[in-house]
Amino acid sequence: MGSRIHVVGGGVIGLACAWELSRNGHGVTVCAPTPGRDGASWVAAGMLAPVTEAQFGESALTALLVEGAGRWPAFAAALEGATGHDVGYDTTGTVTVALDASDRASLDDLLAYQHTLGLEAHRRSASECRDLVPALSPALRGGIEVPGDHQVDNRALLGALAEACRGGGVTFVHSSVTALEAGPVLVLADGRRLGADHVVLAAGTGLRAIDGLGGTGLPSLRPVKGHILRLGAPDAVTPVPLLARTVRGLVHGRSVYLVPRRDGSVVVGATVEERGADTAVRAGAVHELLCDARAIVPGVDELELVEAATGLRPATPDNTPRIGWTARDGVIAAVGHYRNGILLAPLTAAAVVDLVGRRPVTPLIEALAPT
Ligand SMILES: Cc1cc2nc3c(=O)[nH]c(=O)nc-3n(C[C@H](O)[C@H](O)[C@H](O)COP(=O)(O)OP(=O)(O)OC[C@H]3O[C@@H](n4cnc5c(N)ncnc54)[C@H](O)[C@@H]3O)c2cc1C
Protein backbone atom coordinates (compact mmCIF):
# COMPACT_ATOMS: atom_id res chain seq x y z
CA MET A 1 0.00 0.00 0.00
CA GLY A 2 1.48 3.34 -1.07
CA SER A 3 1.80 6.53 0.97
CA ARG A 4 -0.09 9.83 0.63
CA ILE A 5 2.47 12.32 -0.60
CA HIS A 6 2.20 16.05 -1.29
CA VAL A 7 4.77 17.53 -3.64
CA VAL A 8 5.30 21.29 -3.29
CA GLY A 9 6.28 22.74 -6.68
CA GLY A 10 5.37 22.07 -10.29
CA GLY A 11 8.74 22.59 -12.00
CA VAL A 12 10.77 19.79 -13.52
CA ILE A 13 11.83 18.48 -10.12
CA GLY A 14 8.34 18.46 -8.57
CA LEU A 15 6.69 16.93 -11.64
CA ALA A 16 9.40 14.29 -12.15
CA CYS A 17 9.14 13.30 -8.48
CA ALA A 18 5.33 13.22 -8.65
CA TRP A 19 5.30 11.05 -11.78
CA GLU A 20 7.85 8.57 -10.45
CA LEU A 21 6.08 8.36 -7.07
CA SER A 22 2.75 7.72 -8.79
CA ARG A 23 4.37 5.03 -10.96
CA ASN A 24 5.50 3.38 -7.75
CA GLY A 25 2.02 3.11 -6.31
CA HIS A 26 1.83 6.22 -4.11
CA GLY A 27 -1.10 8.61 -3.92
CA VAL A 28 0.38 11.96 -5.03
CA THR A 29 -0.79 15.56 -4.97
CA VAL A 30 1.17 18.41 -6.59
CA CYS A 31 0.63 21.83 -5.00
CA ALA A 32 1.73 24.64 -7.32
CA PRO A 33 0.03 27.68 -8.86
CA THR A 34 0.81 26.88 -12.53
CA PRO A 35 2.44 23.45 -12.71
CA GLY A 36 4.57 22.78 -15.78
CA ARG A 37 4.35 26.38 -16.96
CA ASP A 38 6.68 28.42 -14.77
CA GLY A 39 9.83 28.56 -12.71
CA ALA A 40 13.38 28.12 -13.91
CA SER A 41 12.27 24.90 -15.62
CA TRP A 42 10.09 26.81 -18.10
CA VAL A 43 12.82 29.21 -19.25
CA ALA A 44 15.78 26.77 -19.16
CA ALA A 45 17.72 25.70 -22.25
CA GLY A 46 17.40 21.97 -21.61
CA MET A 47 21.05 21.05 -21.99
CA LEU A 48 22.01 17.71 -20.43
CA ALA A 49 25.65 18.62 -20.13
CA PRO A 50 27.75 16.93 -17.44
CA VAL A 51 30.99 17.59 -19.34
CA THR A 52 30.64 21.20 -20.50
CA GLU A 53 29.12 22.12 -17.12
CA ALA A 54 32.14 20.71 -15.24
CA GLN A 55 33.64 23.58 -13.24
CA PHE A 56 37.06 23.67 -11.58
CA GLY A 57 36.80 22.56 -7.95
CA GLU A 58 33.38 20.90 -8.34
CA SER A 59 34.43 17.32 -9.11
CA ALA A 60 31.83 15.80 -6.75
CA LEU A 61 29.08 17.75 -8.51
CA THR A 62 30.42 16.63 -11.89
CA ALA A 63 30.21 13.00 -10.76
CA LEU A 64 26.57 13.62 -9.83
CA LEU A 65 25.90 15.20 -13.24
CA VAL A 66 27.46 12.21 -15.01
CA GLU A 67 25.24 9.86 -12.99
CA GLY A 68 22.27 12.09 -13.78
CA ALA A 69 22.97 11.99 -17.51
CA GLY A 70 23.08 8.20 -17.39
CA ARG A 71 19.41 8.17 -16.32
CA TRP A 72 18.18 10.10 -19.34
CA PRO A 73 17.82 7.44 -22.08
CA ALA A 74 15.50 5.25 -19.99
CA PHE A 75 13.65 8.22 -18.49
CA ALA A 76 12.94 9.83 -21.87
CA ALA A 77 11.85 6.51 -23.35
CA ALA A 78 9.51 5.80 -20.43
CA LEU A 79 7.99 9.27 -20.55
CA GLU A 80 7.50 9.19 -24.31
CA GLY A 81 6.04 5.70 -23.96
CA ALA A 82 3.60 6.85 -21.27
CA THR A 83 2.41 9.95 -23.13
CA GLY A 84 3.15 9.41 -26.83
CA HIS A 85 4.85 12.85 -26.85
CA ASP A 86 8.28 13.62 -28.29
CA VAL A 87 10.26 15.46 -25.60
CA GLY A 88 13.03 16.46 -28.00
CA TYR A 89 15.64 14.26 -26.34
CA ASP A 90 18.62 14.63 -28.66
CA THR A 91 21.98 12.88 -28.39
CA THR A 92 23.82 14.51 -31.31
CA GLY A 93 26.41 16.04 -28.96
CA THR A 94 27.95 19.44 -28.28
CA VAL A 95 30.80 21.52 -29.64
CA THR A 96 32.40 24.29 -27.57
CA VAL A 97 34.33 26.89 -29.57
CA ALA A 98 36.80 29.68 -28.79
CA LEU A 99 36.71 33.12 -30.40
CA ASP A 100 40.15 34.50 -29.58
CA ALA A 101 43.54 33.17 -28.48
CA SER A 102 42.88 33.55 -24.78
CA ASP A 103 39.50 31.83 -25.18
CA ARG A 104 41.41 28.97 -26.86
CA ALA A 105 43.85 28.85 -23.94
CA SER A 106 40.94 28.76 -21.46
CA LEU A 107 39.30 25.94 -23.41
CA ASP A 108 42.56 23.98 -23.39
CA ASP A 109 42.77 24.37 -19.59
CA LEU A 110 39.19 23.20 -19.33
CA LEU A 111 39.89 20.25 -21.64
CA ALA A 112 42.83 19.17 -19.48
CA TYR A 113 40.59 19.37 -16.40
CA GLN A 114 37.84 17.38 -18.11
CA HIS A 115 40.41 14.69 -18.92
CA THR A 116 41.62 14.53 -15.29
CA LEU A 117 38.01 13.69 -14.39
CA GLY A 118 37.94 10.94 -17.03
CA LEU A 119 35.36 12.79 -19.16
CA GLU A 120 35.20 12.31 -22.92
CA ALA A 121 36.13 15.50 -24.79
CA HIS A 122 38.24 15.95 -27.94
CA ARG A 123 40.33 18.95 -29.04
CA ARG A 124 39.25 20.07 -32.52
CA SER A 125 40.76 22.56 -34.98
CA ALA A 126 38.64 25.36 -36.42
CA SER A 127 38.04 23.46 -39.64
CA GLU A 128 37.14 20.27 -37.75
CA CYS A 129 34.62 22.30 -35.75
CA ARG A 130 33.13 23.67 -38.97
CA ASP A 131 32.86 20.14 -40.37
CA LEU A 132 30.72 19.33 -37.33
CA VAL A 133 28.80 22.64 -37.43
CA PRO A 134 28.90 24.31 -40.87
CA ALA A 135 27.18 27.46 -39.51
CA LEU A 136 30.18 28.38 -37.33
CA SER A 137 32.06 31.61 -38.03
CA PRO A 138 35.32 31.17 -40.00
CA ALA A 139 37.01 33.46 -37.44
CA LEU A 140 37.09 30.91 -34.59
CA ARG A 141 40.18 29.42 -32.91
CA GLY A 142 38.90 25.84 -32.81
CA GLY A 143 37.21 24.11 -29.95
CA ILE A 144 36.25 20.92 -28.15
CA GLU A 145 33.86 18.19 -29.27
CA VAL A 146 31.84 16.61 -26.47
CA PRO A 147 29.78 13.67 -27.76
CA GLY A 148 28.18 12.93 -24.38
CA ASP A 149 26.50 16.31 -23.73
CA HIS A 150 22.93 16.11 -24.98
CA GLN A 151 19.69 18.08 -24.73
CA VAL A 152 15.95 17.87 -24.23
CA ASP A 153 13.21 20.38 -25.10
CA ASN A 154 12.42 21.53 -21.56
CA ARG A 155 8.94 22.86 -22.41
CA ALA A 156 7.95 19.65 -24.21
CA LEU A 157 9.36 17.78 -21.23
CA LEU A 158 7.25 19.74 -18.73
CA GLY A 159 4.12 19.19 -20.83
CA ALA A 160 4.78 15.47 -21.05
CA LEU A 161 5.51 15.22 -17.32
CA ALA A 162 2.27 17.02 -16.43
CA GLU A 163 0.33 14.73 -18.74
CA ALA A 164 2.06 11.62 -17.40
CA CYS A 165 1.21 12.77 -13.86
CA ARG A 166 -2.46 13.19 -14.77
CA GLY A 167 -2.45 9.78 -16.47
CA GLY A 168 -0.88 8.29 -13.35
CA GLY A 169 -3.60 9.66 -11.09
CA VAL A 170 -1.68 12.58 -9.60
CA THR A 171 -4.00 15.30 -8.26
CA PHE A 172 -3.14 18.95 -8.92
CA VAL A 173 -3.93 21.66 -6.37
CA HIS A 174 -3.41 24.95 -8.19
CA SER A 175 -2.28 26.99 -5.23
CA SER A 176 0.83 28.25 -3.51
CA VAL A 177 1.87 26.77 -0.21
CA THR A 178 2.44 29.42 2.44
CA ALA A 179 3.62 27.28 5.36
CA LEU A 180 4.72 23.85 6.48
CA GLU A 181 3.47 22.63 9.85
CA ALA A 182 4.22 19.52 11.87
CA GLY A 183 2.34 16.45 10.70
CA PRO A 184 3.44 17.16 8.01
CA VAL A 185 0.68 19.60 7.04
CA LEU A 186 0.76 22.13 4.20
CA VAL A 187 -1.02 25.47 4.57
CA LEU A 188 -2.28 26.80 1.24
CA ALA A 189 -2.67 30.44 0.16
CA ASP A 190 -6.46 30.23 0.66
CA GLY A 191 -5.99 28.92 4.20
CA ARG A 192 -6.76 25.27 3.43
CA ARG A 193 -4.62 22.73 5.25
CA LEU A 194 -3.54 19.46 3.66
CA GLY A 195 -2.11 16.61 5.71
CA ALA A 196 -0.06 13.75 4.27
CA ASP A 197 2.27 10.91 5.19
CA HIS A 198 5.11 12.71 3.43
CA VAL A 199 5.84 16.08 1.88
CA VAL A 200 8.40 16.59 -0.90
CA LEU A 201 9.73 20.17 -1.02
CA ALA A 202 10.50 21.00 -4.67
CA ALA A 203 9.55 24.66 -4.97
CA GLY A 204 12.84 25.98 -6.40
CA THR A 205 13.57 29.53 -5.24
CA GLY A 206 9.91 29.74 -4.14
CA LEU A 207 10.92 27.76 -1.09
CA ARG A 208 12.20 30.99 0.43
CA ALA A 209 8.65 32.30 0.83
CA ILE A 210 7.32 29.26 2.72
CA ASP A 211 7.05 29.71 6.49
CA GLY A 212 7.88 27.01 8.99
CA LEU A 213 10.96 25.54 7.34
CA GLY A 214 13.10 26.20 10.40
CA GLY A 215 14.44 22.96 11.78
CA THR A 216 14.53 21.23 8.39
CA GLY A 217 18.32 21.56 8.20
CA LEU A 218 18.04 23.13 4.75
CA PRO A 219 20.48 25.90 3.89
CA SER A 220 19.13 29.17 2.51
CA LEU A 221 18.64 29.18 -1.25
CA ARG A 222 19.81 32.10 -3.36
CA PRO A 223 18.27 32.97 -6.72
CA VAL A 224 20.79 33.22 -9.57
CA LYS A 225 19.31 35.17 -12.45
CA GLY A 226 19.71 34.06 -16.05
CA HIS A 227 18.69 35.91 -19.22
CA ILE A 228 17.79 33.62 -22.11
CA LEU A 229 16.47 34.17 -25.63
CA ARG A 230 14.33 32.13 -27.99
CA LEU A 231 14.95 32.71 -31.69
CA GLY A 232 12.50 31.40 -34.28
CA ALA A 233 13.30 30.25 -37.79
CA PRO A 234 10.89 31.61 -40.42
CA ASP A 235 10.69 28.88 -43.12
CA ALA A 236 11.07 31.30 -46.00
CA VAL A 237 14.39 32.65 -44.75
CA THR A 238 15.94 29.53 -43.27
CA PRO A 239 14.65 26.43 -45.09
CA VAL A 240 17.49 24.37 -43.55
CA PRO A 241 17.91 24.50 -39.76
CA LEU A 242 20.84 26.68 -38.75
CA LEU A 243 22.21 24.17 -36.24
CA ALA A 244 21.92 20.43 -35.73
CA ARG A 245 23.79 20.24 -32.42
CA THR A 246 24.37 22.40 -29.37
CA VAL A 247 27.14 24.97 -29.73
CA ARG A 248 28.74 26.54 -26.70
CA GLY A 249 31.30 29.28 -26.94
CA LEU A 250 33.80 31.44 -25.14
CA VAL A 251 33.66 34.95 -26.56
CA HIS A 252 36.38 37.19 -25.09
CA GLY A 253 36.01 35.26 -21.84
CA ARG A 254 32.18 35.29 -21.76
CA SER A 255 30.17 32.09 -22.07
CA VAL A 256 27.30 31.70 -24.50
CA TYR A 257 25.38 28.74 -25.85
CA LEU A 258 23.02 28.04 -28.74
CA VAL A 259 20.71 25.05 -28.38
CA PRO A 260 18.76 24.05 -31.51
CA ARG A 261 15.23 22.67 -31.34
CA ARG A 262 13.69 20.25 -33.80
CA ASP A 263 11.49 23.01 -35.29
CA GLY A 264 14.58 24.98 -36.34
CA SER A 265 14.37 27.48 -33.49
CA VAL A 266 17.39 28.18 -31.30
CA VAL A 267 17.67 28.90 -27.57
CA VAL A 268 20.47 31.36 -26.75
CA GLY A 269 21.68 31.69 -23.20
CA ALA A 270 22.48 32.53 -20.61
CA THR A 271 23.71 35.14 -18.21
CA VAL A 272 24.62 34.16 -14.65
CA GLU A 273 23.81 37.09 -12.35
CA GLU A 274 23.75 37.42 -8.58
CA ARG A 275 20.97 40.05 -8.33
CA GLY A 276 18.62 38.63 -5.73
CA ALA A 277 15.09 37.98 -6.92
CA ASP A 278 15.16 40.60 -9.72
CA THR A 279 13.55 39.15 -12.86
CA ALA A 280 13.52 42.21 -15.13
CA VAL A 281 14.67 41.61 -18.71
CA ARG A 282 17.49 44.10 -19.32
CA ALA A 283 18.35 45.46 -22.75
CA GLY A 284 22.08 45.23 -22.10
CA ALA A 285 21.93 41.52 -21.28
CA VAL A 286 19.88 40.76 -24.41
CA HIS A 287 22.33 42.80 -26.50
CA GLU A 288 25.32 40.95 -25.03
CA LEU A 289 23.82 37.50 -25.63
CA LEU A 290 22.97 38.35 -29.24
CA CYS A 291 26.43 39.84 -29.91
CA ASP A 292 28.18 36.79 -28.48
CA ALA A 293 25.89 34.33 -30.27
CA ARG A 294 26.40 36.01 -33.67
CA ALA A 295 30.15 36.18 -33.10
CA ILE A 296 30.30 32.39 -33.23
CA VAL A 297 27.23 31.65 -35.42
CA PRO A 298 26.66 34.67 -37.71
CA GLY A 299 23.47 33.13 -39.14
CA VAL A 300 21.53 33.99 -35.97
CA ASP A 301 21.06 37.41 -37.59
CA GLU A 302 18.39 35.90 -39.83
CA LEU A 303 16.38 34.38 -36.99
CA GLU A 304 13.40 36.04 -35.40
CA LEU A 305 13.64 37.25 -31.79
CA VAL A 306 10.63 35.46 -30.33
CA GLU A 307 11.22 35.70 -26.60
CA ALA A 308 13.57 37.31 -24.14
CA ALA A 309 13.10 36.00 -20.62
CA THR A 310 14.78 35.56 -17.28
CA GLY A 311 14.69 32.77 -14.73
CA LEU A 312 15.97 32.27 -11.21
CA ARG A 313 18.18 29.24 -10.68
CA PRO A 314 17.76 27.83 -7.16
CA ALA A 315 21.25 27.63 -5.65
CA THR A 316 22.58 26.49 -2.28
CA PRO A 317 25.71 28.09 -0.77
CA ASP A 318 27.88 25.32 -2.29
CA ASN A 319 25.90 25.14 -5.58
CA THR A 320 25.06 21.50 -4.84
CA PRO A 321 21.47 20.27 -4.51
CA ARG A 322 19.93 18.98 -1.31
CA ILE A 323 18.08 15.72 -1.82
CA GLY A 324 17.02 13.62 1.16
CA TRP A 325 15.08 13.47 4.40
CA THR A 326 15.11 16.75 6.28
CA ALA A 327 15.29 16.97 10.05
CA ARG A 328 11.47 17.39 10.10
CA ASP A 329 9.37 14.19 10.30
CA GLY A 330 8.01 13.09 6.95
CA VAL A 331 9.59 15.91 4.96
CA ILE A 332 11.90 15.25 2.02
CA ALA A 333 13.84 17.97 0.19
CA ALA A 334 14.57 18.02 -3.55
CA VAL A 335 15.93 21.54 -4.00
CA GLY A 336 18.92 23.64 -5.03
CA HIS A 337 19.58 22.17 -8.49
CA TYR A 338 21.08 25.47 -9.64
CA ARG A 339 22.30 25.17 -13.28
CA ASN A 340 21.43 21.51 -13.79
CA GLY A 341 17.89 20.79 -12.65
CA ILE A 342 16.73 19.52 -16.03
CA LEU A 343 19.70 17.16 -16.21
CA LEU A 344 19.23 15.96 -12.63
CA ALA A 345 15.44 15.51 -12.67
CA PRO A 346 15.38 11.75 -13.44
CA LEU A 347 18.08 10.99 -10.87
CA THR A 348 16.39 13.17 -8.23
CA ALA A 349 12.98 11.56 -8.81
CA ALA A 350 14.43 8.05 -8.56
CA ALA A 351 16.19 9.02 -5.32
CA VAL A 352 12.96 10.41 -3.83
CA VAL A 353 11.16 7.14 -4.66
CA ASP A 354 13.93 5.21 -2.87
CA LEU A 355 13.78 7.54 0.14
CA VAL A 356 10.00 7.13 0.49
CA GLY A 357 10.43 3.36 0.18
CA ARG A 358 13.12 3.50 2.89
CA ARG A 359 15.57 1.91 0.48
CA PRO A 360 19.26 2.86 0.48
CA VAL A 361 20.32 5.55 -1.96
CA THR A 362 23.65 5.72 -3.79
CA PRO A 363 26.60 7.34 -1.95
CA LEU A 364 26.44 10.34 -4.30
CA ILE A 365 22.83 10.98 -3.26
CA GLU A 366 23.50 10.19 0.39
CA ALA A 367 26.06 13.01 0.40
CA LEU A 368 23.31 15.48 -0.55
CA ALA A 369 21.14 14.84 2.53
CA PRO A 370 20.07 18.13 4.16
CA THR A 371 20.88 16.71 7.55
C1 LIG B 1 18.35 30.75 -17.96
C2 LIG B 1 18.44 29.36 -17.39
C3 LIG B 1 18.93 28.33 -18.17
C4 LIG B 1 19.01 27.04 -17.66
N1 LIG B 1 19.46 26.02 -18.45
C5 LIG B 1 19.55 24.77 -17.95
C6 LIG B 1 19.97 23.71 -18.78
O1 LIG B 1 20.29 23.90 -19.95
N2 LIG B 1 20.04 22.45 -18.24
C7 LIG B 1 19.69 22.21 -16.95
O2 LIG B 1 19.78 21.06 -16.51
N3 LIG B 1 19.27 23.21 -16.14
C8 LIG B 1 19.20 24.47 -16.61
N4 LIG B 1 18.79 25.50 -15.81
C9 LIG B 1 18.54 25.21 -14.39
C10 LIG B 1 17.17 24.58 -14.22
O3 LIG B 1 16.23 25.35 -14.93
C11 LIG B 1 16.81 24.52 -12.74
O4 LIG B 1 17.84 23.89 -12.01
C12 LIG B 1 15.53 23.72 -12.56
O5 LIG B 1 14.53 24.21 -13.41
C13 LIG B 1 15.04 23.75 -11.13
O6 LIG B 1 13.81 23.09 -11.11
P1 LIG B 1 12.85 23.19 -9.87
O7 LIG B 1 11.65 22.37 -10.21
O8 LIG B 1 13.60 22.90 -8.63
O9 LIG B 1 12.46 24.75 -9.78
P2 LIG B 1 11.54 25.62 -10.70
O10 LIG B 1 11.61 25.20 -12.11
O11 LIG B 1 11.89 27.03 -10.40
O12 LIG B 1 10.08 25.29 -10.22
C14 LIG B 1 9.61 25.68 -8.96
C15 LIG B 1 8.13 25.35 -8.92
O13 LIG B 1 7.65 25.56 -7.59
C16 LIG B 1 6.51 26.38 -7.64
N5 LIG B 1 6.45 27.14 -6.39
C17 LIG B 1 7.23 28.16 -6.00
N6 LIG B 1 6.84 28.60 -4.80
C18 LIG B 1 5.82 27.81 -4.42
C19 LIG B 1 5.01 27.75 -3.27
N7 LIG B 1 5.17 28.60 -2.25
N8 LIG B 1 4.02 26.84 -3.23
C20 LIG B 1 3.84 25.96 -4.24
N9 LIG B 1 4.59 25.96 -5.36
C21 LIG B 1 5.56 26.88 -5.43
C22 LIG B 1 6.70 27.25 -8.86
O14 LIG B 1 5.46 27.81 -9.24
C23 LIG B 1 7.27 26.22 -9.82
O15 LIG B 1 6.24 25.46 -10.38
C24 LIG B 1 18.63 26.78 -16.31
C25 LIG B 1 18.11 27.81 -15.54
C26 LIG B 1 18.00 29.10 -16.07
C27 LIG B 1 17.40 30.19 -15.24
PDBQT file of the ligand as one rigid body, heavy atoms in Angstrom, charges set to zero:
ROOT
HETATM    1  C1  LIG A 401      18.354  30.748 -17.957  1.00  0.00    +0.000 C 
HETATM    2  C2  LIG A 401      18.437  29.363 -17.388  1.00  0.00    +0.000 A 
HETATM    3  C3  LIG A 401      18.929  28.330 -18.171  1.00  0.00    +0.000 A 
HETATM    4  C4  LIG A 401      19.012  27.036 -17.658  1.00  0.00    +0.000 A 
HETATM    5  N1  LIG A 401      19.465  26.025 -18.449  1.00  0.00    +0.000 NA
HETATM    6  C5  LIG A 401      19.546  24.768 -17.954  1.00  0.00    +0.000 A 
HETATM    7  C6  LIG A 401      19.970  23.706 -18.782  1.00  0.00    +0.000 A 
HETATM    8  O1  LIG A 401      20.288  23.895 -19.948  1.00  0.00    +0.000 OA
HETATM    9  N2  LIG A 401      20.039  22.453 -18.245  1.00  0.00    +0.000 N 
HETATM   10  C7  LIG A 401      19.693  22.210 -16.951  1.00  0.00    +0.000 A 
HETATM   11  O2  LIG A 401      19.782  21.058 -16.511  1.00  0.00    +0.000 OA
HETATM   12  N3  LIG A 401      19.273  23.210 -16.140  1.00  0.00    +0.000 NA
HETATM   13  C8  LIG A 401      19.197  24.468 -16.614  1.00  0.00    +0.000 A 
HETATM   14  N4  LIG A 401      18.789  25.495 -15.814  1.00  0.00    +0.000 N 
HETATM   15  C9  LIG A 401      18.541  25.206 -14.386  1.00  0.00    +0.000 C 
HETATM   16  C10 LIG A 401      17.171  24.583 -14.217  1.00  0.00    +0.000 C 
HETATM   17  O3  LIG A 401      16.228  25.345 -14.930  1.00  0.00    +0.000 OA
HETATM   18  C11 LIG A 401      16.814  24.519 -12.735  1.00  0.00    +0.000 C 
HETATM   19  O4  LIG A 401      17.835  23.888 -12.006  1.00  0.00    +0.000 OA
HETATM   20  C12 LIG A 401      15.532  23.717 -12.559  1.00  0.00    +0.000 C 
HETATM   21  O5  LIG A 401      14.534  24.208 -13.415  1.00  0.00    +0.000 OA
HETATM   22  C13 LIG A 401      15.045  23.745 -11.132  1.00  0.00    +0.000 C 
HETATM   23  O6  LIG A 401      13.814  23.085 -11.111  1.00  0.00    +0.000 OA
HETATM   24  P1  LIG A 401      12.849  23.191  -9.871  1.00  0.00    +0.000 P 
HETATM   25  O7  LIG A 401      11.655  22.370 -10.208  1.00  0.00    +0.000 OA
HETATM   26  O8  LIG A 401      13.597  22.900  -8.627  1.00  0.00    +0.000 OA
HETATM   27  O9  LIG A 401      12.465  24.749  -9.776  1.00  0.00    +0.000 OA
HETATM   28  P2  LIG A 401      11.540  25.624 -10.701  1.00  0.00    +0.000 P 
HETATM   29  O10 LIG A 401      11.609  25.202 -12.108  1.00  0.00    +0.000 OA
HETATM   30  O11 LIG A 401      11.885  27.033 -10.401  1.00  0.00    +0.000 OA
HETATM   31  O12 LIG A 401      10.085  25.291 -10.224  1.00  0.00    +0.000 OA
HETATM   32  C14 LIG A 401       9.605  25.676  -8.964  1.00  0.00    +0.000 C 
HETATM   33  C15 LIG A 401       8.131  25.346  -8.919  1.00  0.00    +0.000 C 
HETATM   34  O13 LIG A 401       7.654  25.557  -7.593  1.00  0.00    +0.000 OA
HETATM   35  C16 LIG A 401       6.506  26.385  -7.637  1.00  0.00    +0.000 C 
HETATM   36  N5  LIG A 401       6.452  27.137  -6.391  1.00  0.00    +0.000 N 
HETATM   37  C17 LIG A 401       7.233  28.157  -6.003  1.00  0.00    +0.000 A 
HETATM   38  N6  LIG A 401       6.844  28.601  -4.796  1.00  0.00    +0.000 NA
HETATM   39  C18 LIG A 401       5.817  27.807  -4.423  1.00  0.00    +0.000 A 
HETATM   40  C19 LIG A 401       5.006  27.753  -3.272  1.00  0.00    +0.000 A 
HETATM   41  N7  LIG A 401       5.171  28.599  -2.253  1.00  0.00    +0.000 N 
HETATM   42  N8  LIG A 401       4.019  26.841  -3.225  1.00  0.00    +0.000 NA
HETATM   43  C20 LIG A 401       3.845  25.962  -4.243  1.00  0.00    +0.000 A 
HETATM   44  N9  LIG A 401       4.594  25.963  -5.362  1.00  0.00    +0.000 NA
HETATM   45  C21 LIG A 401       5.558  26.876  -5.429  1.00  0.00    +0.000 A 
HETATM   46  C22 LIG A 401       6.704  27.251  -8.861  1.00  0.00    +0.000 C 
HETATM   47  O14 LIG A 401       5.462  27.809  -9.242  1.00  0.00    +0.000 OA
HETATM   48  C23 LIG A 401       7.271  26.220  -9.821  1.00  0.00    +0.000 C 
HETATM   49  O15 LIG A 401       6.238  25.457 -10.377  1.00  0.00    +0.000 OA
HETATM   50  C24 LIG A 401      18.634  26.780 -16.309  1.00  0.00    +0.000 A 
HETATM   51  C25 LIG A 401      18.109  27.811 -15.545  1.00  0.00    +0.000 A 
HETATM   52  C26 LIG A 401      17.998  29.096 -16.075  1.00  0.00    +0.000 A 
HETATM   53  C27 LIG A 401      17.402  30.188 -15.239  1.00  0.00    +0.000 C 
ENDROOT
TORSDOF 0
